[in-house]
């Protein structure tokens, strides 16, 4: 069955193409090219010829000049009327030089019948055969009208905005309709004077309704009532606008009656609009409680989404929640309004207000529980203020998450700031912080991913070095120690970090070489100095280098005298051959907690312990 439907669809498409008169693409010799067989595989399909690759010339040129010489479309009568059967019969039989004219006559009749989709399709075929048509005002007017009927209002206004069409009454009427449907009331009303000659003629109902809607949206109810005067009293679309106009005039009872009549005879959209308008009227008249109004608005939005009706409902919901001090509710409805419809025109002041609410909600002085604060920021992170204020807010919240040990949550939060909101100058240090948090959370793979995605050769050398240090730690944690050391080779002062990585991985041979260069002077040793010497001694003991241990004992014996770590130093360096595995373990346990790696120590400590590389001392033990 699906195969039969597909075959039928292909047959209909082929018939439509033939009736529209699309001509086959020809080679330079004039012979039509054969369509490639569906069974031909890409590997065996011949390469396209130069004629197929280069842009093809217009297939039916010349009609643009003909159309430009014809009378302009200046009123509704110019669209003409043509039956479907006669239009297709003419297109099928007309000689090729007259094909574009036949198409044009058919397209005009489709616009007059308000069949925008079909009109747009015919107009597209015409301009493909003669691109110069896009410069002809009559064609642009027809295209703009078709786009208006399709609901593509910004494109329609653009098509209808040439200098000549700016003073064409018919173009002004279609522009009025497109702008009114976009709820750009002031701009729509500016078209009235130009469109009046076209509007005085017998027009389809949507043009009159568009003029009345623009008047209502602009707060001019008297003008709206005047436009609606010729409309039947039972017409639901007209009654909907009459009710909104009467509401603006202060006639609440009459408005509610109009809305009730719409609910009796209107479409689903009109009935929903009427219910919303009644809620708006009751809120304005203070005849409904705030909670009841919010419940009705929620019920309305549950059954209707995605157009100006929902936008109005969200706008009223936000206003009520804001007035009642419902901060989470106002953020929720305001964010939905922003994400689905944007905050432009009269709604533009809402964005700074929403940002201020988010800043207030996350103010540390409010002592909002961490889980609530983190959830609130993540849900409304697109409302966060930009610049220094937004950076401070996210940084403070990430700091709270980090202090609570929620490193991955903190990294996710700052990662959004890094890739979505941060400026170029802030990306360097922020990327290093995000990667560090992922390392602390046990996700070195995500740390590397962040560093690679945020790489920028324009970073200053100091920042590149800081990022490289974090990258080296992440590489070492996934077992790529040699790559980590290679990253650190060109960074000045990175010897302690290289040694720390080797220490963590129990690579005694390379650690002994690396740590020898960073041994402190034999004077008073602080916690870090003691740790460096003792670690070096342990690596030498594990390797069985007795002569080096003796030299180390002679150099530091006086410095360790009286220190809590003196016994461990003596055991390792004075009598190394008597140390067994248990003694070495106790020596490692006695090491000071201070790390030579400095501010990178916490990241290094997150690495899992690894089995030590076999050594002479270990074998003897």
N, C-alpha and C positions, 0 to 999 in steps of 0.2 A: 504493500500500500504506500509506504513512504516513497519508494522508487517511482510509482505511478504519479504521485503528486509532484515530485521533483521534475519529472519529464514534462508534465503539464505546465509547470511554471516556466521551464526553459522555452517551451513552444510559445507561450503567451509573450514572453520577453522578446523572442525573435520576431513575432508578429508585430509587436509594438515598434520595434526598431525599424522594421521594414516600412510600416505606415508613416513613421516620422521621417523616413527618407534618409537615414544615416548612410553615408557613402563609405565604401571600404577604403582603407588606407592603401595607397598605391606605391609601387616602386618607381624610381626615376623613369623607367621605361613605360610606365603606365599600366602594367599588368597588376591586377590585384594580388596581394599576398595571401597565401592560404593560412588559415588559423592553425596553430599547432595542435597536434592530436593530444587529447587528454592522456593517452596511454604512453606518450613519449616521456621518458624519464629525464630529469635535469641533466644527467651525465651525457645522454645521447642527443639532447636537443641542440640544434645548431646555434652558434653564436649569432646575436642580432647583427643585421647589416648596418652600415653607417646611416643609411636612409631611415632606418627604424629608430636609431638612437638620437639623431638630430631632431630638433623641433620641426613639426610638419607645417606646411603653409596652410592658410585657411582653405576649407574645402568648398565653401560656397560664398566667396567674397562678393562685395558690391551692394548688398542689401542695406548696409548701414547708411550709405549716401541716399538711397531711395527712400528709406524711412525718415531720414532727417528732412527731406523735401516735402513729406506729407504733412497734412494739417496736424497741429499739436492737439493732444488730449486736454481739453479745457473744461469738461463737464461730464456728468455720468452718462450722457447719451453717446459719448464717443467710444464706449467700450463695446457697443454692438451686442447682438444676440445671434446665436447660431446653435442649431441642434447638434447633438453629439454625432448622429449618423451622417448628416451632411458634411460636418467638419472632417470626419475621418475619410469619407468618400472623396472629398476634394483633395486631401493630402495624399491619398493613395493614387489618384489619377493625374494630378497636375504635373506638367513638365518641370524638369529640375530647375530651370531659371526662375520659375514662379513658386518654388517650394517654400522659400522663406516668407513670402507674402502670405501664403496659405497658413503657415504656422503662426504668423503674427496675428492674423484675423482670429484664429482659434484661441490663441493665448488671451487676446483682448476679451473675447466672449466668456472665457473661463473666469477672468477677474470680475467681469460684470456679474457673473453668477455666484461670486464669492467662493469659488473652488480654488483656493490658493495653492494647494499642493500640486494639482495638475497644471495650473498656470505656470508655476515655478519650474516644473519639469520641462515644459515646452520651451520656455525662455532660456533655460540652461542649454538645451540642444541647439538653439539658434545661435547663442553666443559662442559655443564651441565651433560652429561652422563659420562664424564671422566675428572674431573678437572685437572689431571696431564698433559693434553694436553697443558696447559698454559706454561709449562716449556720446550716444544719442539720447536726448532728454526723454523722448517718448518711451524708449526702451527702459531707461532708468525709472521712469514713473511706473510702468507696468511691473517691473521687478520689485520696486518698493511696495507697491500695493500687494503683490503676492506674498512678500515677506511679512507684511502686516497681518495678512490673513493667516499666516503660519505661526504668528506669535513671536516672530524674531524681530522684536521692536527696535533694538539698537541698529541692526543691519538695515532695517527699513528706513529709519530716519537718515542714516548715512546715504542710502541710495537716492533719497528724495531731497537731498540738500545741495544740488548744483545751483549756481547763480540764477539760471533761467527758471528752474523749478521753484525757487524761493518766492516767486511772484505768480506762479501758476495756481489758480483757484483749486483745481482738482488735486494737484500735489499738496497744497496746503490742507485740504480736507483729509487726505490720507495721513499726512504728517500729524494733524490734530488727533486723529484716531490712534496712531501709534504712540504718541506722547501721553495721551490720556490713559491708554492701557498700561503704560509704564508708570502711571501715577506721578508724572511730572506736570502737575497742574498748571503752574505758572507758564511754563513753556508752551503747553497745549493751548492755553487761552490766548497767547500771543499770535496764534494762527487764525483766530476767529475772523479778523478783519479781511485777511487775504482769502479765507475759505468761504466767506459769506455767499458770494455768487453761486458757488457750487452747492452749498448747503440749502439754498433757497429752492433749488430744483428738487424733483422727487428723489429722495435719497433712501437707501436701505436704513432700517431702524438703528443699526450699530453706530452710524455717524451722529445721529441725534443724541443717542445715549452717551457717546463719548464726550460731546460738548457739555451735556448736563453733568456727567461725572467729573469733568475737569472743573466745572463751576463749584460743585459740592466740595471736592478736594481742596479748592482754593478758598473755601469759606465764603462763597457768594451764593447763598441759597435762592435769592430772588432771581438771579440769572438762570439757575438750574430749573426753577419752576417755569420760567418763561420758555426755555428750550423744550420742556416736557409737555407744554400745553397741547400740542397737536396729538400727542400719544393717547391711545385709549385708556380709559380710567381703570380697566380691569387688567391691563398689561402688567405682569409681575415685575419685569425688569424696570419699567418706568416707576412702578409703585415703590420699589426698593429705593430708588434715588429720590423720589418724592418724600418718602419717610425720613431719609437722612437729611434732606433739605429742611423739612418741617422741624426736625430736631434742632437744627442750627437756628431756626427762627424762634425757638422756644415753645413750640407747640408739641409738647411731649405726648399728650393723649392722642392727637391726630397721627403722630408718627407711629405710635404703638399699634394703632388700628391698621395703618398701611403695612407694617411688618406682619401682622397677623394675617392679612389678606395674601401676602406673598407666600406664607407658609401653607396656605390652602391650595394655591395653584402654580407655584413656581417650581423650577428644577431643583435638584438636590443642592447645587451650588447656590442658587438664589435663596432657598430656605435656610441654608447654613448662614449665609450673609445676613438674612433677616434676624435670625436668632442672636447673632453677634451684635447687630445694630441695636436690638432691644436691650441686651445686657449693657451696652455702652450708654444707652439712654437712661436706664435705671441707675447706673453708677453716677452719671452726671446729675441726676435728680435726687440722689441720696435716698432712693427708695428700696435699696437692697443692701444687705450687710456685706462687709468685705469678704468674709469667709464663704458666704453663699455665692457671691460673684466669682470667686476663685474656683469654687467647685464646678460651677457652670462652664467656666472657661476651660478647665481641664477636660470636662466631658466633651466639649465642642472640639477641642484639638485632638482628642482621641479618635474622633471619626473624620477629621478633615485636616489634611496636611499639604503643605507645599506651595501655597500661592499667597496672594495679598490678604486673604481672609485669615490665614494662620498668622501672618505678619501683624495684622491689627490685633488679633487675640493675644499674641505674645507681648505686644507693646502695652496693652492694657494690663496684662498680668504683671509685667515688670513694674508698672506705675503703682499698682495696688500693693505689691510686696514691698516696694521701696517705701511707700507711705506708712506701712505697718511695722517697719524696722526688721523685716524678715531678710536678713543678710544672705543666708544660703539660697533662699528662694529667688531673691533678686539677681544673684549671680547666675543661677541656673537658667532663668528665663532670659536674662540679658545675653548670656553666652550663646544660647540657642538662636536668639534673634541675630546676633553678630555672625554666627557661622552659617546660617541658612540664607540670610537675606542681606547681610552687610548693614553697616550703620552709616547711612548717607543722608543728606538733606536734613530734614527735621530731626532725624535720629542721631545725627553726628555727635551732639553733646553727650550722648549716652556712653560713648566709649571711655572718655576720661573719668566719668562717674563710676563706671564699672571697675576701672583700674584702681581708683581710690578705694572702692569697697574691698577689693582683694588685698590691697596694702593694709587696710584697717583690720581685716580678718586675720592676717598673718603677723600682725604687730606682736613682737615678743612680749610686750607689756600685757597682752591679753591672756598670756599663759595658756593658750590653746593646746590641748594634748597633742603630742607629736604625731600620732597616727591620723588625727583629724586634720592637723596643719598640712602634713604631707599629702594627704588625699585631696584636700582643697586646692593646693597649688597644682597638683598634677591634673586635676579635672579642668582647671581654668588657667592653665599655663599660657594659653594664647592671649589672655587678658593682662598678663604681667606687664608692668611698665618697662619701657626701654631705657637704655643708657645706664648711668651709674645707679639709679634707684632700683631698677630691675636686677642688676648684677648683685647689689647688696642684699636684696630680699632673697634671691635664690641661694646666695652664698651662706647667709645666716641659717636658712633652713637645711641646707646640705651639711653645715657644721653640726646642727642638732642631730641629724641622722647619723653622722659619723661618730659623734660622741656616744650614741646609743648602740654602736656596733653595726648599724644598718648600712654597710659600705656600698653594697650594690644599689640600694635605693638612692643613696646620695649620688652615686655615679650616674645613674639614669637621669636624675633631676638635672645635674650639671651638664650631662651630655646633650639634653634638649637645648639648654642655654648655649652650648658650644656650637652646635650645628645649625640652629635656627635663628638665634637672636644676637649672638656675640659679634662685635665688630672685629675687623682684621687684627687690630692691636691686642685685643683681649684673648684671641684664640690660642696664642702660644702658651701662656701660663695656665689658661683654663684647661687646655688639652692635657698638659702634664698632670694637673690635679685629678682630672677625670680618670686618666690611665692609672694613677697611683691608687685611687679608690677601688678600681676594678682589681688591682693586684691584692689589695687588702681583703677584698671579698673572695679571694681564691679564684679569680677569673683572669689569669694573665693573657688568655687568648683574646678576650674582649679589650684588654688594655692595648695590645698590639694593633687590633683593628681600629681603635680610636686614633692612635698615633699615626697610622698610615692614612686614614681618611682625612685627617686634619693637617697633613704635611704641607708645608709652605716654605719654599726656598727664601722668601723675603724675610723670614724671622731673623732677628739679630743672633749673632753667634752665641751669646750667653744663653738665650732661650733654646737654641738648637742643642746646646750642650746639656741643658737640664732635661729636655725631652729624650736625648740619647741615653742619659743615665737611667731614666725610668724604663726605656726600651730594653736596656741591657738586663735590668732586673727581671723584666717579664720574660725575656728570652731564656735566662738562666732557670726560671721556674718551670719552663716546659722542656728542660733538658738540653737546650741548645747553647751549651756553655761556651763553646768555641766562638759562636757567632756573637755572644754577649761580650766576650773579651775583645773581639775585633771591633765592635762598635765603640768600645771605651779607649781603644789605642790612641786615638787622636785627641782625646779630651784631656786638657791639662789638669793635673791634680786628681786623676781618677785611680791612682795606684791603690789607695785604701779600699775603694769599692771593688776593684778587681780581686784584691786579696780576700775580701769578704765573701765574694761569690765562690772563690776556690775553697775557702774554709767551709762554707755551707755544704759544698759538694764533696768534702773530705778528699780533695785532690792534693795529697800531702806533698808530692814532688813539686808541683807548680806553685803551691802555696808557700813552701819554704823559700823558693826563689823570689816570689813577689813580695813576701813580708820582710825579707832581709833588707830591702831598700828603704823600708819605712820604720826601721827600729829607732826608738827614741834615744836621746842622750842618756848617759849613765848617771844623771843627777836625780833629783827627787821625781818620783814617778807618780803621776795621777792615775785615776782608774783606767783611762784609755791606754796609757803607756804600759801599765801592768798587763792589761789584756793582750796587747800587741806582743810583748816579750814572752808571756806564757804560751800564747798560741804558737808562736814561732818555735818555742821549745818543744811543744807537743808534736808539731810536724817533724822536727828533727828526730825526736824519740821514735816516732812511728816509722821513720826511715832508717833508724839505727845509725845515725851520724854522730858517733861518740865524740870525735874531735871537735866538731862544731858546737856540741853541747858543753864541752869543757871550756871552750873559748867564751861561750855565752855566760857560763857561771862566773868566770873570772871578771867579765865586764860588768855584770849587774849584781854581784853578791852583796856589795855594800848598799846598793840602792834598795834592795828588797829587805834589808835588815830591819826588823821591827814591824814590818807590814803583815797584815793578816794572811797574805798570800805567800809569805816567805817559805812555809813548809812545803807547799806545792812546788815552788821554784827549786828548792833544794833537792826534793825527790826527783825532779825531772832532769836537773843539770849536774848534780854532784854525784849521784849514783844511778845513772840511767839504766844500767844493765840489770839492776835489781827490780826495775818497775815491770809489773805484769799488767795484764789487761784491766784488772780491777783498779790498780793504782792509777793507771792512765785515766780511767773513768772518773775516779775521785778528783784527779787534777783538773779535768774538764769541768766538773761540777763546781770547783772552787774558783773558776774564772770570774772576774768582775763582770757585772751586767752591762757596763758601759761598752759601746761598740765603736770600733774605729771608723765605721761607715757613716757616722754622724747622722744627718737627717734622713738617710736612706736605710737606716737600721731596721725600722719598723717594716719596710717593704721586704727586706731580705729575710727577716724572721718569719714572714708568712710562707716562705718556701718549705715544702715538706722535707723532713730529714731523709737523707739518702745513706745507703750503706757505704762505709769507708772503702777507699781503694786499698787492696791488700798491701801490707808493708812488712819489712823484716821484723820490726818489733811486734807487730800483730801476730806474725807467724810464730815467733819465739814464745809469746804469751800463750 
